[in-house]
């Protein structure tokens, strides 16, 4: 393992994180940061804490970056796949730690004590949880009251949403855009953007990185402008645009997008969530006036078909169960929540935890589907489900026709299987194993009081919390439902969720290899 080379690259990542924090500093200015009924003088004092915390965090990022740069000053050699995997895995660990500093240093509070009504500051694990949730675009939170002006500084709220922006684009993608890195950039991109389909449309990997970055930035800018025009403040428009295009789901309000009670805003966000869950290469081709390529793509057609089928079922059963008062309400809430969960965004406009069992079951199932490969969406990815179904059908056929050999086809074309069949089956098996082991850990070690008045729901609610974090959804069912947070879990369970969020974002392997001793040995 070329450790000096790793140190040099990680130093740049540290500097990028510090640089990104600078954009949160202006929101500490009292006229921008003044919220609620807090007097302006008190708001200024409170925002000063956030401002100072950000400045100190930026300084720490610079110091860490400088130390790593010094450690890697003699770095030589190329970046091979082994080093690329280490860089990607360690970059996300480093980003999570550095990203937690503003929460911790500002004294951001997660709730008020129910007896004394005093603010309860976030401890270290809470800060790491919030940071990792942002960078992994999960959107799970431990903060129960985002709107109290004396709990979370305005500038820290903006940093919280900025972690979504960075995580959606991908820290390493940003690194490749800025520095290129030649063949090393190609190795980094392949690890940073895992999945069965990630072929670019340009011969140079830096050009592909620019393609992703510009498409992502453009969609964020367009959505922010639309939301601002529709009446949101610039602060709310930017934060919700970051959460939408990153498929993250961090909001600036306790009731998420439901705070605005505006169907037009919700339908606009639905459109952009669908775009965020689409392969960005297809969006690039669409911008080049090649819509045919979009509709020819079997994964995108399946993606839309699943959204349409799930929405129809949720609406029909919901109307029959009287979860909605009208067809329009069923369409409004059913479509939004299906798209939000399917794309792993996690925004909420309705308390879906109060829906009928079938509707909740559909949402739970969609947690394991996700968006398209090459998108900002999490989950297992639609293309993997397509290939998994085709592999199963071929295996069934070979059970009664063992002499028949049929190629694996996608979109009517035969594809070279290579190790694809093995990798798909291994990935599904790993997800199942991690899900089951994490679920057993929660039901064994998490105290019953976490589930409050419904300890009999422990089995389902714990499964939902694991699925919501592993697949980067955010809100789940029951104790982590639409109106709940993760703040009431023990620190060891939160630590488990931190690991699950990182595993889900990097699709397992780039994190697991960090714990294999042989991975760090010399060639």
C-alpha positions as a printed Julia matrix, in Angstrom:
523×3 Matrix{Float64}:
   0.0     0.0     0.0
   1.4     3.37   -1.06
   0.7     5.27    2.17
   2.46    8.54    1.21
   0.32    8.75   -1.93
  -2.82    8.16    0.15
  -1.79   10.95    2.53
  -1.22   13.41   -0.31
  -4.62   12.75   -1.88
  -6.44   12.83    1.46
  -4.84   16.21    2.17
  -6.67   17.64   -0.84
  -9.96   16.12    0.39
  -9.44   17.8     3.77
  -8.83   21.15    2.08
 -11.96   20.71   -0.08
 -14.09   20.11    3.01
 -12.65   23.21    4.68
 -13.23   25.27    1.57
 -16.85   24.12    1.35
 -17.45   25.31    4.93
 -16.7    28.87    3.84
 -20.02   29.05    1.98
 -21.91   28.64    5.26
 -20.25   31.63    6.93
 -22.45   34.38    5.38
 -25.58   32.79    6.85
 -24.38   33.72   10.33
 -25.07   37.36    9.48
 -28.04   38.28   11.76
 -30.42   39.57    9.04
 -29.96   36.27    7.19
 -29.76   34.12   10.3
 -32.59   35.68   12.3
 -35.41   33.19   12.8
 -38.44   32.92   15.05
 -39.18   35.33   17.88
 -35.62   35.48   19.19
 -34.51   39.13   19.62
 -32.01   40.29   17.03
 -29.28   40.77   19.65
 -29.79   37.25   20.99
 -29.85   35.89   17.43
 -26.57   37.66   16.68
 -24.96   36.16   19.78
 -26.22   32.68   18.93
 -25.14   32.9    15.28
 -21.72   34.11   16.41
 -21.23   30.72   18.06
 -21.93   29.04   14.74
 -19.68   31.46   12.87
 -16.76   30.87   15.25
 -17.34   27.11   15.14
 -17.14   27.17   11.35
 -13.96   29.27   11.41
 -12.3    26.9    13.88
 -13.46   23.91   11.81
 -11.98   25.46    8.66
  -8.7    26.01   10.5
  -8.66   22.38   11.65
  -9.31   21.23    8.07
  -6.36   23.34    6.91
  -4.11   21.93    9.63
  -5.13   18.34    8.88
  -4.66   18.97    5.17
  -1.23   20.49    5.78
  -0.15   17.6     8.0
  -1.28   15.03    5.43
   0.43   17.0     2.65
   3.66   16.97    4.65
   3.32   13.22    5.29
   2.87   12.6     1.57
   5.54   15.01    0.35
   7.72   12.16   -0.97
   4.87   10.25   -2.64
   5.74    8.47   -5.88
   4.15    5.83   -8.06
   0.75    5.34   -9.66
  -2.63    5.03   -8.02
  -3.79    1.45   -8.59
  -7.21   -0.01   -7.8
  -6.08   -1.0    -4.3
  -5.03    2.54   -3.43
  -8.13    3.93   -5.16
 -10.4     1.87   -2.92
  -8.47    3.03    0.14
  -8.68    6.68   -0.96
 -12.45    6.51   -1.5
 -13.17    4.7     1.77
 -10.86    6.9     3.85
 -12.12   10.07    2.13
 -15.62    9.42    3.38
 -14.39    8.59    6.88
 -12.31   11.77    6.92
 -15.17   13.86    5.54
 -17.54   12.56    8.21
 -15.14   13.42   11.03
 -14.31   16.88    9.7
 -17.95   17.53    8.8
 -18.99   16.8    12.4
 -16.77   19.58   13.8
 -19.2    22.51   13.18
 -22.01   20.66   14.99
 -19.82   19.85   17.98
 -17.95   23.14   18.3
 -21.08   25.27   17.95
 -22.89   23.42   20.73
 -25.78   22.55   18.41
 -28.6    20.96   20.41
 -30.7    17.99   19.35
 -33.73   18.62   21.62
 -35.03   20.17   24.82
 -35.07   18.22   28.05
 -38.68   17.2    28.71
 -38.4    18.05   32.43
 -36.19   21.13   32.6
 -36.88   22.5    29.09
 -33.15   23.13   28.75
 -31.41   22.45   25.42
 -29.58   19.1    25.19
 -26.32   19.5    23.2
 -25.34   16.91   20.61
 -22.58   14.6    21.83
 -19.79   13.29   19.62
 -21.71   10.32   18.2
 -24.69   12.58   17.41
 -22.41   14.93   15.48
 -20.81   12.07   13.56
 -24.28   10.66   12.83
 -25.54   13.97   11.45
 -22.39   14.48    9.38
 -22.41   10.97    7.92
 -26.14   11.21    7.24
 -25.47   14.37    5.25
 -22.49   13.15    3.24
 -24.09    9.76    2.52
 -27.29   11.61    1.45
 -29.35    9.56    3.9
 -31.19   12.42    5.57
 -31.7    10.69    8.92
 -31.36   13.12   11.8
 -31.01   13.22   15.58
 -32.28   16.81   15.83
 -35.91   16.86   16.95
 -36.48   20.62   16.65
 -34.92   22.38   13.66
 -37.06   25.49   14.01
 -36.14   26.65   17.52
 -33.87   29.66   16.96
 -31.74   28.87   20.01
 -31.01   25.18   19.25
 -29.39   25.14   15.8
 -27.54   28.17   14.37
 -28.71   29.2    10.92
 -25.23   28.85    9.43
 -24.91   25.31   10.85
 -28.22   24.39    9.23
 -26.78   25.54    5.92
 -23.63   23.48    6.49
 -25.87   20.52    7.25
 -27.5    20.87    3.82
 -24.12   21.54    2.18
 -22.98   18.07    3.25
 -25.84   16.77    1.08
 -24.62   18.82   -1.85
 -21.08   17.45   -1.49
 -22.23   13.89   -0.88
 -24.59   13.88   -3.85
 -21.9    15.03   -6.23
 -19.35   12.77   -4.59
 -16.26   14.04   -2.83
 -13.96   12.08   -5.11
 -15.85   13.17   -8.24
 -15.23   16.76   -7.14
 -11.58   15.87   -6.58
 -11.27   14.43  -10.12
 -13.03   17.47  -11.61
 -10.54   19.83   -9.99
  -7.3    17.89  -10.36
  -7.96   15.37  -13.12
  -5.38   12.78  -12.04
  -5.3    10.99  -15.42
  -5.45    7.2   -15.06
  -5.65    7.66  -11.29
  -8.83    9.68  -11.8
 -10.29    6.79  -13.76
  -9.54    4.38  -10.94
 -11.05    6.77   -8.38
 -14.22    7.33  -10.42
 -14.81    3.62  -10.88
 -14.71    3.06   -7.14
 -16.61    6.25   -6.21
 -19.46    5.49   -8.64
 -20.02    1.75   -8.22
 -22.72   -0.26   -9.92
 -23.18   -2.58  -12.91
 -23.42    0.28  -15.44
 -21.13    3.24  -15.28
 -19.79    3.65  -18.79
 -19.21    7.26  -19.74
 -19.86    9.08  -22.99
 -16.44   10.71  -23.13
 -13.03    9.06  -23.6
 -11.4    10.93  -20.68
 -12.55   10.27  -17.13
 -12.06   13.93  -16.15
 -14.48   14.91  -18.92
 -17.01   12.41  -17.56
 -16.53   13.86  -14.08
 -17.16   17.35  -15.47
 -20.27   16.04  -17.23
 -21.67   14.73  -13.95
 -20.66   17.84  -12.01
 -22.12   20.37  -14.47
 -25.37   18.42  -14.85
 -25.66   18.19  -11.06
 -24.85   21.88  -10.51
 -27.25   22.95  -13.26
 -30.17   20.97  -11.85
 -29.49   22.33   -8.35
 -29.46   25.9    -9.67
 -32.65   25.45  -11.7
 -34.56   23.87   -8.82
 -33.35   26.51   -6.32
 -34.48   29.28   -8.7
 -37.9    27.67   -9.17
 -38.44   27.22   -5.43
 -37.32   30.8    -4.76
 -39.75   32.04   -7.41
 -42.52   29.98   -5.76
 -42.14   31.89   -2.5
 -39.43   30.11   -0.51
 -36.68   32.19    1.02
 -33.3    31.92   -0.7
 -32.02   29.95    2.29
 -34.88   27.41    2.15
 -34.72   27.21   -1.65
 -31.02   26.35   -1.64
 -31.26   23.87    1.24
 -34.21   22.0    -0.28
 -32.62   22.01   -3.73
 -29.48   20.45   -2.23
 -31.58   17.84   -0.44
 -33.6    17.02   -3.57
 -30.86   16.68   -6.18
 -28.59   14.78   -3.78
 -31.59   12.55   -2.91
 -30.75   13.37    0.7
 -33.84   14.83    2.34
 -32.48   17.23    4.97
 -35.05   19.98    5.49
 -34.94   23.17    7.52
 -38.32   22.4     9.12
 -39.53   19.74   11.53
 -42.3    18.64    9.16
 -40.0    18.54    6.12
 -41.59   19.76    2.86
 -45.0    19.28    4.48
 -44.3    22.57    6.27
 -45.2    24.57    3.15
 -48.55   22.82    2.51
 -48.2    23.7    -1.17
 -49.11   21.02   -3.77
 -47.33   22.95   -6.55
 -44.03   22.88   -4.65
 -44.5    19.18   -3.94
 -45.11   18.26   -7.59
 -42.09   20.31   -8.7
 -39.92   18.46   -6.17
 -41.36   15.14   -7.4
 -40.17   15.91  -10.94
 -36.67   16.79   -9.75
 -36.5    13.74   -7.44
 -37.27   11.56  -10.47
 -34.52   13.35  -12.41
 -32.1    12.89   -9.5
 -32.8     9.14   -9.53
 -32.07    8.96  -13.28
 -28.67    8.05  -14.73
 -26.94   11.39  -15.26
 -25.52   10.22  -18.57
 -29.08    9.87  -19.85
 -29.85   13.38  -18.61
 -26.8    14.66  -20.46
 -28.0    12.97  -23.65
 -31.45   14.48  -23.08
 -29.87   17.95  -22.88
 -28.16   17.19  -26.18
 -31.66   16.66  -27.65
 -31.41   12.88  -27.75
 -34.56   11.9   -25.82
 -34.75    8.6   -27.72
 -31.78    7.28  -25.74
 -33.69    7.97  -22.54
 -36.76    5.98  -23.57
 -34.68    3.17  -25.06
 -32.96    2.56  -21.73
 -34.49   -0.52  -20.1
 -33.44    0.54  -16.6
 -35.13    3.95  -16.88
 -38.32    2.43  -18.28
 -38.4    -0.08  -15.42
 -37.67    2.71  -12.94
 -40.72    4.68  -14.13
 -42.85    1.53  -14.28
 -42.09    0.72  -10.64
 -42.94    4.28   -9.58
 -46.21    4.15  -11.56
 -47.24    0.72  -10.29
 -46.37    1.45   -6.66
 -48.16    4.82   -6.74
 -51.29    3.27   -8.24
 -51.4     0.52   -5.62
 -50.78    2.93   -2.73
 -53.51    5.25   -4.03
 -56.13    2.55   -4.64
 -55.66    0.74   -1.33
 -55.32    4.07    0.5
 -58.63    5.32   -0.91
 -60.29    2.01   -0.02
 -58.83    2.24    3.52
 -59.85    5.93    3.76
 -56.31    7.16    4.33
 -57.11   10.02    1.93
 -60.14   12.27    1.59
 -60.08   12.59   -2.19
 -58.44   11.29   -5.37
 -56.3    14.42   -5.63
 -55.07   13.96   -2.06
 -54.25   10.32   -2.82
 -52.28   11.35   -5.91
 -50.56   14.21   -4.1
 -49.38   12.25   -1.08
 -49.11    8.78   -2.62
 -46.96    9.89   -5.57
 -44.72   12.09   -3.44
 -43.97    9.45   -0.81
 -43.43    6.67   -3.36
 -40.97    8.79   -5.36
 -39.3    10.08   -2.19
 -38.65    6.55   -0.87
 -37.91    5.0    -4.27
 -35.24    7.61   -5.04
 -34.01    7.39   -1.41
 -34.6    11.13   -0.92
 -36.65   10.79    2.25
 -38.63   14.05    2.14
 -42.01   13.87    3.85
 -45.29   15.65    3.14
 -47.68   13.29    4.93
 -47.48   10.98    7.93
 -47.21    7.75    5.9
 -46.69    5.83    9.14
 -50.43    6.28    9.71
 -51.27    4.6     6.37
 -52.74    1.13    6.04
 -50.41   -1.86    6.38
 -50.27   -2.47    2.63
 -49.17    1.09    1.85
 -46.5     0.97    4.54
 -45.38   -2.4     3.24
 -45.0    -1.02   -0.29
 -42.8     1.81    1.02
 -40.7    -0.66    3.02
 -40.2    -2.78   -0.1
 -39.2     0.26   -2.17
 -36.41    0.96    0.33
 -34.53   -1.98   -1.22
 -35.02   -0.83   -4.82
 -33.45    2.61   -5.15
 -32.72    4.75   -8.19
 -30.83    4.09  -11.42
 -27.12    3.4   -11.65
 -25.17    6.6   -12.3
 -27.65    8.71  -10.31
 -27.44   10.28   -6.87
 -30.06    7.8    -5.62
 -29.09    5.07   -3.16
 -30.53    1.62   -2.62
 -29.65   -1.53   -4.54
 -30.29    0.18   -7.91
 -32.94   -0.77  -10.44
 -30.45   -2.32  -12.87
 -29.36   -4.86  -10.28
 -32.95   -5.96   -9.75
 -33.42   -6.35  -13.51
 -30.28   -8.45  -13.84
 -31.1   -10.45  -10.7
 -34.55  -11.34  -12.08
 -33.05  -12.39  -15.43
 -30.4   -14.5   -13.73
 -33.05  -16.27  -11.65
 -35.14  -17.0   -14.75
 -32.11  -18.49  -16.51
 -31.32  -20.61  -13.47
 -34.9   -21.89  -13.32
 -34.81  -22.79  -17.0
 -31.52  -24.62  -16.62
 -33.05  -26.64  -13.78
 -35.33  -28.45  -16.26
 -33.24  -27.86  -19.43
 -29.62  -28.27  -18.2
 -28.28  -28.64  -21.74
 -29.69  -25.29  -22.91
 -27.32  -22.35  -22.77
 -28.87  -18.91  -23.17
 -27.04  -15.59  -22.99
 -28.0   -12.93  -20.49
 -29.89  -10.23  -22.38
 -30.57   -6.63  -21.48
 -32.77   -4.47  -23.67
 -32.95   -7.26  -26.26
 -29.15   -7.41  -26.61
 -26.89  -10.15  -25.33
 -24.36   -8.89  -22.8
 -21.06  -10.39  -21.77
 -21.63  -11.98  -18.41
 -18.04  -12.35  -17.24
 -18.2   -12.0   -13.46
 -21.44  -10.03  -13.65
 -23.66  -12.91  -12.57
 -21.4   -13.66   -9.63
 -21.09  -10.0    -8.57
 -24.87   -9.46   -8.63
 -25.55  -12.54   -6.51
 -22.7   -11.69   -4.11
 -23.98   -8.12   -3.69
 -27.53   -9.22   -2.91
 -26.19  -11.82   -0.47
 -24.02   -9.23    1.3
 -26.9    -6.78    1.62
 -29.08   -9.54    3.11
 -26.35  -10.64    5.52
 -25.61   -7.09    6.69
 -29.32   -6.35    7.08
 -30.0    -9.49    9.15
 -26.92   -9.11   11.37
 -27.67   -5.42   12.03
 -31.3    -6.18   12.76
 -30.34   -8.91   15.25
 -27.9    -6.5    16.9
 -30.62   -3.89   17.39
 -33.27   -6.2    18.8
 -30.69   -7.73   21.15
 -28.85   -4.7    22.53
 -31.16   -1.7    22.07
 -33.19   -1.14   25.28
 -36.96   -1.66   25.1
 -37.62    1.89   26.28
 -36.37    3.15   22.9
 -39.7     1.98   21.48
 -41.67    3.87   24.13
 -45.28    2.78   24.42
 -44.96    0.24   21.58
 -42.23   -2.27   22.59
 -44.16   -4.98   20.71
 -43.23   -3.15   17.49
 -39.53   -3.62   18.19
 -39.0    -6.3    15.53
 -40.56   -4.31   12.67
 -39.33   -0.88   13.72
 -35.74   -2.05   14.14
 -35.86   -3.71   10.71
 -37.18   -0.45    9.27
 -34.4     1.62   10.87
 -31.73   -0.72    9.48
 -33.29   -0.66    5.99
 -33.65    3.15    6.08
 -29.99    3.72    6.96
 -28.42    0.93    4.9
 -30.3     2.07    1.79
 -29.77    5.8     2.55
 -33.49    6.59    2.87
 -33.63    8.46    6.19
 -37.14    8.18    7.63
 -38.58    4.7     8.12
 -41.53    3.24    9.98
 -42.61    3.35   13.6
 -40.05    4.85   15.93
 -38.12    6.31   12.96
 -41.26    7.22   11.03
 -42.18   10.36    9.13
 -42.46   12.52   12.25
 -39.67   10.89   14.29
 -35.87   11.14   14.57
 -33.0     8.83   15.55
 -32.08   10.89   18.62
 -33.59    8.44   21.11
 -31.35    5.51   20.13
 -28.36    4.54   22.26
 -24.89    5.64   21.16
 -23.92    2.11   20.1
 -26.97    1.84   17.83
 -26.21    5.25   16.33
 -22.66    4.04   15.7
 -24.09    1.04   13.86
 -26.28    3.36   11.76
 -23.23    5.48   10.91
 -21.51    2.39    9.53
 -24.62    1.29    7.64
 -25.03    4.7     6.0
 -21.42    4.64    4.82
 -21.72    1.05    3.57
 -24.86    1.93    1.65
 -23.37    5.05    0.05
 -20.19    3.3    -1.13
 -21.94   -0.02   -1.87
 -20.09   -2.05    0.75
 -16.73   -3.02   -0.7
 -14.79    0.26   -0.39
 -15.54    0.23    3.36
 -15.24   -3.48    4.12
 -11.76   -3.73    2.6
 -10.5    -1.19    5.14
 -10.98   -3.83    7.84
  -9.08   -6.59    6.01
  -5.45   -6.76    7.29
  -4.17   -8.15    3.99
  -5.51   -5.11    2.15
  -2.9    -2.87    3.83
   0.1    -5.12    3.2
   2.61   -4.28    0.5
   2.17   -5.81   -2.92
